[in-house]
């Protein structure tokens, strides 16, 4: 498993454990919506957590179940939280260096209006770097809730010609959806900047 896939898997596992800890009565469909991933992936992830004895199922009725963290699951949630914070600080430092170079080049080339697509640590690092370089964030797409004070938008709401770049900070599986939305919004494919790939190039 490469570093990006491993990081996404760790983040997904931690998020799932956190949601179950907050409300074990959430259905798989609700978990899918809150995590922004496919229902089938939630199902596979839950089966893996149960196999690892991190989560157990309590049957409330024939059609309703509750997911509960086991003591081992609570320990793993704490371990992953610590790892996530450590990894996030390291990632932020590396991302800031890479993003400063890229975003400064965009600004110097006259491209100042951008949309963020997705949330999470990469989007947060990009947001802070945009503020530092005084680029204009026109909105955040690909999210279900407000992100750092910005209400979610769809790329279809962005008129052609008013946005120079779409900064993609989503997971691997969301890139195709982002490109489809860009096409519908009249944005050219070359307007996409994959922040994860940018970070990988800087690490290499």
DRENNUPA-44877 format. One record per residue: residue number from 1; x, y, z of N, C-alpha, C in turn; residue in one letter. Coordinates in steps of 0.1 Angstrom, whole numbers, always signed. Each point is the difference from the previous one (the first is absolute). Last residue first. Layout:
N
(NUM,(X,Y,Z),(X,Y,Z),(X,Y,Z),A) ...
end
This chain:
204
(204,(+91,+137,-34),(+9,-7,-9),(+12,+8,-3),X) (203,(-35,+19,+24),(+7,-10,+9),(+10,-8,-8),X) (202,(-27,+31,-23),(+9,+8,+9),(+8,-10,+9),X) (201,(-34,-17,-28),(+11,+4,-8),(+11,+7,+9),X) (200,(-41,-12,+20),(+9,-12,-3),(+12,+4,-8),X) (199,(-32,+33,+9),(+7,-3,+12),(+9,-12,-2),X) (198,(-29,+12,-34),(+10,+11,+2),(+9,-3,+12),X) (197,(-36,-28,-9),(+10,-3,-9),(+11,+11,+1),X) (196,(-38,+6,+26),(+7,-12,+4),(+12,-3,-9),X) (195,(-30,+35,-12),(+9,+4,+11),(+8,-12,+6),X) (194,(-20,+12,-49),(-1,-11,+9),(+10,+3,+12),X) (193,(-26,+32,-37),(+13,-1,+6),(-2,-11,+11),X) (192,(-28,+18,-48),(+1,-8,+13),(+14,+0,+5),X) (191,(-15,+20,-42),(-2,+9,+12),(+2,-7,+13),X) (190,(+0,-20,-45),(+14,+5,+5),(-2,+9,+12),X) (189,(-39,-18,-23),(+7,-10,+8),(+14,+5,+6),X) (188,(-40,+36,-11),(+9,-9,-8),(+7,-10,+10),X) (187,(-50,+22,+7),(+14,+3,+4),(+9,-10,-7),X) (186,(-50,+4,+1),(+7,+7,-11),(+15,+3,+4),X) (185,(-35,-25,+25),(+1,+15,+3),(+7,+8,-11),X) (184,(-5,-48,-2),(-13,+6,-1),(+0,+15,+3),X) (183,(+40,-23,+3),(-4,-1,-14),(-14,+7,-1),X) (182,(+18,-7,+43),(+7,+11,-7),(-5,+1,-15),X) (181,(-16,-35,+27),(-6,+12,+4),(+7,+12,-7),X) (180,(+19,-42,-7),(-14,+0,-6),(-7,+14,+3),X) (179,(+41,-10,+21),(+2,+3,-14),(-13,+1,-7),X) (178,(-1,-13,+45),(+4,+14,-1),(+2,+4,-15),X) (177,(-9,-45,+9),(-12,+8,+3),(+3,+15,-2),X) (176,(+36,-31,-2),(-8,-1,-12),(-13,+9,+1),X) (175,(+29,-3,+38),(+6,+8,-11),(-9,-1,-12),X) (174,(-5,-24,+43),(-9,+11,-3),(+5,+9,-12),X) (173,(+22,-40,+20),(-12,-4,-7),(-9,+12,-3),X) (172,(+41,+6,+25),(+3,-5,-14),(-13,-3,-8),X) (171,(-5,+36,+38),(+6,-13,+0),(+2,-5,-14),X) (170,(+0,+54,+9),(-9,-12,+3),(+8,-13,+0),X) (169,(+11,+48,-11),(+5,-5,+12),(-8,-12,+5),X) (168,(+11,+36,-45),(-7,-12,+4),(+7,-6,+13),X) (167,(-8,+49,-26),(+10,-6,+8),(-6,-13,+6),X) (166,(-9,+33,-44),(-7,-8,+10),(+11,-8,+7),X) (165,(+1,+50,-29),(+5,-14,+3),(-9,-6,+10),X) (164,(-10,+43,-21),(+12,-4,-7),(+4,-15,+2),X) (163,(-49,+29,+0),(+9,-8,+8),(+12,-4,-8),X) (162,(-36,+25,-19),(+2,+7,+13),(+9,-8,+10),X) (161,(-14,-15,-45),(+8,+13,-1),(+2,+7,+13),X) (160,(-42,-32,-4),(+12,-1,-8),(+7,+13,-1),X) (159,(-31,-9,+43),(-1,+3,-15),(+13,-1,-7),X) (158,(-20,-26,+43),(+11,+8,-3),(-1,+3,-15),X) (157,(-29,-30,+22),(-4,+13,+4),(+11,+11,-4),X) (156,(+5,-47,-6),(-10,+5,-10),(-4,+14,+4),X) (155,(+28,-26,+28),(+7,+6,-10),(-9,+6,-11),X) (154,(-17,-3,+50),(+2,-10,-11),(+8,+8,-11),X) (153,(+0,+10,+56),(-6,+3,-13),(+2,-12,-10),X) (152,(+1,+13,+58),(+3,-9,-12),(-7,+5,-12),X) (151,(+16,+34,+40),(-11,-9,-3),(+3,-9,-13),X) (150,(+36,+22,+35),(-5,+1,-13),(-11,-10,-3),X) (149,(+27,+5,+41),(-9,+11,-2),(-6,+2,-14),X) (148,(+28,-38,+12),(+7,+12,+4),(-7,+13,-3),X) (147,(-26,-37,-18),(+14,-2,+2),(+7,+13,+3),X) (146,(-54,-25,-1),(+9,+12,-1),(+15,-4,+4),X) (145,(-29,-40,-19),(-2,+10,+11),(+9,+12,-2),X) (144,(-1,-38,-30),(-14,+1,+4),(-3,+10,+11),X) (143,(+39,-4,-43),(-2,-2,+14),(-15,+2,+4),X) (142,(+21,+9,-44),(+3,-14,+3),(-1,-3,+15),X) (141,(+13,+50,-13),(-9,-9,-6),(+3,-15,+4),X) (140,(+8,+57,+13),(+4,-14,+3),(-10,-10,-6),X) (139,(+16,+55,-12),(-9,-9,+6),(+6,-14,+2),X) (138,(+23,+40,-16),(-14,+3,-4),(-10,-9,+6),X) (137,(+50,+21,+12),(-7,-13,+1),(-15,+3,-3),X) (136,(+48,+28,-12),(-14,+0,+4),(-7,-13,-1),X) (135,(+53,+17,+13),(-8,-5,-11),(-15,+0,+4),X) (134,(+42,+13,+27),(-11,+9,-5),(-7,-4,-13),X) (133,(+35,-22,+29),(+4,+6,-13),(-10,+9,-6),X) (132,(-7,-22,+42),(+13,+6,+1),(+4,+7,-13),X) (131,(-40,-25,+2),(-1,+12,+8),(+13,+7,+0),X) (130,(+0,-42,-20),(-7,+10,-8),(-2,+13,+7),X) (129,(+18,-36,+24),(+10,+5,-10),(-7,+11,-9),X) (128,(-28,-23,+31),(+9,+9,+7),(+11,+6,-10),X) (127,(-29,-33,-18),(-8,+12,+5),(+9,+10,+6),X) (126,(+18,-42,-11),(-2,+8,-12),(-7,+13,+4),X) (125,(+4,-32,+33),(+13,+5,-3),(-1,+10,-12),X) (124,(-39,-24,+11),(+4,+10,+11),(+13,+7,-3),X) (123,(-13,-35,-28),(-8,+12,-2),(+3,+10,+10),X) (122,(+20,-41,+6),(+5,+6,-11),(-7,+13,-4),X) (121,(-16,-27,+37),(+12,+7,+2),(+6,+7,-12),X) (120,(-52,-7,-2),(+10,-8,+6),(+13,+8,+1),X) (119,(-41,+1,-39),(+4,+6,+13),(+11,-9,+6),X) (118,(-24,+14,-52),(+3,-10,+10),(+5,+7,+13),X) (117,(+6,+27,-42),(-9,-11,-2),(+4,-11,+10),X) (116,(+6,+57,-10),(+5,-12,+7),(-11,-11,-2),X) (115,(+11,+45,-31),(-10,-7,+8),(+7,-12,+6),X) (114,(+18,+52,-20),(+0,-15,+1),(-12,-5,+8),X) (113,(+27,+46,-25),(-13,-5,+5),(+0,-15,+0),X) (112,(+38,+26,-17),(-2,+4,+14),(-13,-6,+6),X) (111,(+39,+3,-43),(-12,-8,+4),(-1,+1,+15),X) (110,(+35,+21,-27),(-13,+7,-1),(-12,-9,+4),X) (109,(+49,-9,+3),(-5,-2,-14),(-14,+6,-2),X) (108,(+21,+0,+42),(+9,+7,-8),(-4,-1,-15),X) (107,(-24,-25,+32),(-2,+14,+2),(+9,+8,-9),X) (106,(+6,-46,-1),(-13,+3,-5),(-2,+15,+1),X) (105,(+39,-16,+20),(+1,+0,-15),(-13,+3,-6),X) (104,(+0,-5,+46),(+7,+13,-4),(+2,+0,-15),X) (103,(-18,-39,+18),(-10,+11,+1),(+7,+14,-4),X) (102,(+27,-40,+3),(-10,-1,-11),(-9,+12,+0),X) (101,(+33,-2,+34),(+6,+1,-13),(-10,+0,-11),X) (100,(-15,-7,+44),(+5,+14,-2),(+6,+2,-13),X) (99,(-14,-43,+13),(-11,+8,-5),(+5,+15,-1),X) (98,(+30,-33,+16),(-4,-3,-14),(-11,+10,-5),X) (97,(+14,+3,+45),(+11,+3,-9),(-4,-2,-14),X) (96,(-31,-12,+32),(+1,+15,+0),(+12,+3,-10),X) (95,(-8,-45,+10),(-10,+5,-9),(+2,+15,-1),X) (94,(+27,-23,+31),(+4,-3,-14),(-9,+6,-10),X) (93,(-11,+6,+45),(+13,+6,-3),(+4,-2,-14),X) (92,(-38,-23,+16),(-3,+14,-2),(+13,+8,-3),X) (91,(+2,-47,+10),(-6,+3,-13),(-1,+15,-2),X) (90,(+14,-14,+42),(+10,-2,-10),(-4,+3,-14),X) (89,(-32,+2,+35),(+10,+11,+1),(+11,-2,-10),X) (88,(-32,-34,+1),(-6,+13,-5),(+10,+11,+1),X) (87,(+10,-43,+18),(+1,+0,-14),(-5,+14,-6),X) (86,(-5,-6,+46),(+14,+0,-3),(+2,+1,-15),X) (85,(-44,-6,+15),(+5,+14,+4),(+15,+1,-4),X) (84,(-20,-42,-5),(-5,+9,-10),(+5,+14,+3),X) (83,(+11,-34,+30),(+7,-2,-13),(-4,+11,-10),X) (82,(-24,-3,+41),(+14,+5,+2),(+8,+0,-13),X) (81,(-43,-19,-1),(-1,+14,+2),(+14,+7,+1),X) (80,(-4,-47,-2),(-1,+6,-13),(-1,+15,+1),X) (79,(+1,-25,+40),(+13,-1,-7),(-1,+7,-13),X) (78,(-40,-2,+25),(+10,+9,+6),(+13,-1,-7),X) (77,(-33,-30,-14),(-4,+14,-3),(+10,+10,+5),X) (76,(+6,-45,+12),(+4,+2,-14),(-4,+14,-4),X) (75,(-15,-15,+42),(+15,+2,+0),(+5,+3,-14),X) (74,(-45,-10,+4),(+2,+13,+7),(+15,+3,+0),X) (73,(-14,-42,-16),(-3,+10,-10),(+3,+14,+6),X) (72,(+4,-38,+27),(+11,+1,-9),(-2,+11,-11),X) (71,(-34,-9,+31),(+11,+6,+7),(+12,+1,-9),X) (70,(-44,+0,-27),(+5,-9,+10),(+11,+7,+8),X) (69,(-42,+23,-28),(+15,-2,+1),(+3,-10,+11),X) (68,(-47,+1,-28),(+6,+4,+12),(+15,-2,-1),X) (67,(-50,+4,-30),(+14,-3,+0),(+7,+5,+12),X) (66,(-53,-17,-13),(+9,+11,+5),(+14,-5,+0),X) (65,(-49,-12,-29),(+11,-4,+8),(+7,+13,+6),X) (64,(-49,-20,-26),(+8,+11,+6),(+11,-5,+8),X) (63,(-36,-25,-22),(+5,+8,-10),(+9,+12,+5),X) (62,(-20,-35,+27),(+3,-7,-12),(+6,+8,-10),X) (61,(+8,+18,+48),(-12,-6,-6),(+4,-8,-13),X) (60,(+33,+17,+29),(-11,+6,+7),(-13,-6,-5),X) (59,(+54,-16,+1),(-13,-1,-8),(-11,+6,+9),X) (58,(+55,+8,-1),(-11,-4,+9),(-13,+1,-8),X) (57,(+57,-5,-11),(-14,+4,-4),(-10,-5,+10),X) (56,(+56,+16,+0),(-9,-11,+1),(-14,+5,-4),X) (55,(+56,+15,-7),(-14,+3,+0),(-8,-12,+2),X) (54,(+46,-4,-1),(+0,+14,+4),(-14,+5,+2),X) (53,(+19,-45,-16),(-6,+2,+14),(+2,+14,+5),X) (52,(+10,-19,-45),(+12,+4,+9),(-5,+1,+15),X) (51,(-32,-9,-33),(+9,-11,-1),(+12,+2,+9),X) (50,(-31,+35,-5),(-6,-11,+8),(+9,-12,+0),X) (49,(+12,+36,-27),(+1,+4,+14),(-5,-11,+9),X) (48,(-5,-6,-46),(+14,-1,+4),(+2,+3,+14),X) (47,(-42,+6,-19),(+3,-14,+1),(+14,-2,+5),X) (46,(-14,+43,-9),(-6,-4,+12),(+3,-15,+2),X) (45,(+14,+20,-40),(+8,+5,+11),(-5,-5,+13),X) (44,(-24,-10,-39),(+13,-8,+0),(+8,+4,+12),X) (43,(-40,+24,-8),(-3,-13,+4),(+13,-9,+1),X) (42,(+3,+44,-16),(-3,+0,+14),(-2,-14,+5),X) (41,(+6,+6,-45),(+13,+2,+7),(-3,+0,+15),X) (40,(-37,-1,-29),(+7,-13,+0),(+13,+1,+7),X) (39,(-25,+39,-6),(-6,-9,+10),(+7,-13,+0),X) (38,(+27,+44,-15),(-10,-9,-5),(-5,-9,+11),X) (37,(+19,+48,+14),(+5,-12,-7),(-11,-9,-4),X) (36,(+1,+41,+30),(+2,+4,-14),(+6,-12,-9),X) (35,(-15,+5,+49),(+14,-2,-4),(+3,+4,-14),X) (34,(-44,+2,+17),(+8,+9,+9),(+15,-1,-4),X) (33,(-32,-28,-22),(-2,+14,-3),(+9,+9,+8),X) (32,(+1,-46,+8),(+5,+2,-13),(-1,+15,-4),X) (31,(-19,-15,+40),(+14,+0,+1),(+7,+4,-13),X) (30,(-46,-8,+1),(+3,+13,+6),(+15,+2,+2),X) (29,(-16,-41,-18),(-2,+11,-9),(+3,+14,+6),X) (28,(+3,-39,+27),(+11,+1,-9),(-2,+11,-11),X) (27,(-23,+9,+47),(-1,-11,-10),(+12,+1,-9),X) (26,(-3,+16,+53),(+0,+5,-14),(+0,-12,-10),X) (25,(+3,-1,+50),(-13,-3,-7),(+0,+5,-15),X) (24,(+36,+7,+34),(+0,-13,-6),(-13,-4,-7),X) (23,(+27,+46,+13),(-14,-5,-2),(+0,-13,-7),X) (22,(+41,+21,+17),(-10,+11,+2),(-14,-5,+0),X) (21,(+35,-30,-11),(+1,+4,+14),(-10,+11,+4),X) (20,(+4,-13,-45),(-6,-11,+8),(+0,+3,+15),X) (19,(+23,+29,-29),(-15,+1,-2),(-7,-10,+8),X) (18,(+47,-2,+0),(-5,+12,+7),(-15,+2,-1),X) (17,(+22,-35,-24),(+0,-3,+15),(-5,+12,+8),X) (16,(+5,+6,-46),(-10,-10,+2),(-1,-3,+15),X) (15,(+35,+28,-15),(-13,+7,-1),(-12,-9,+3),X) (14,(+44,-19,-1),(-2,+9,+11),(-13,+7,+0),X) (13,(+11,-26,-37),(-2,-9,+12),(-2,+9,+12),X) (12,(+11,+22,-40),(-13,-6,-1),(-3,-8,+13),X) (11,(+43,+17,-4),(-9,+11,+2),(-14,-5,+0),X) (10,(+34,-30,-12),(+1,+4,+15),(-10,+10,+3),X) (9,(+3,-12,-45),(-5,-11,+8),(+0,+3,+15),X) (8,(+20,+31,-30),(-14,+0,-2),(-7,-11,+9),X) (7,(+47,+0,-2),(-5,+12,+8),(-15,+1,-1),X) (6,(+21,-33,-26),(+1,-4,+15),(-5,+12,+8),X) (5,(+3,+7,-46),(-10,-10,+3),(-1,-3,+15),X) (4,(+36,+27,-15),(-13,+7,-1),(-12,-9,+3),X) (3,(+44,-18,-1),(-2,+9,+11),(-13,+7,+0),X) (2,(+2,-48,-23),(+9,+12,-1),(-4,+10,+11),X) (1,(-3,-56,-1),(-8,+12,+0),(+9,+12,+0),X) 
end
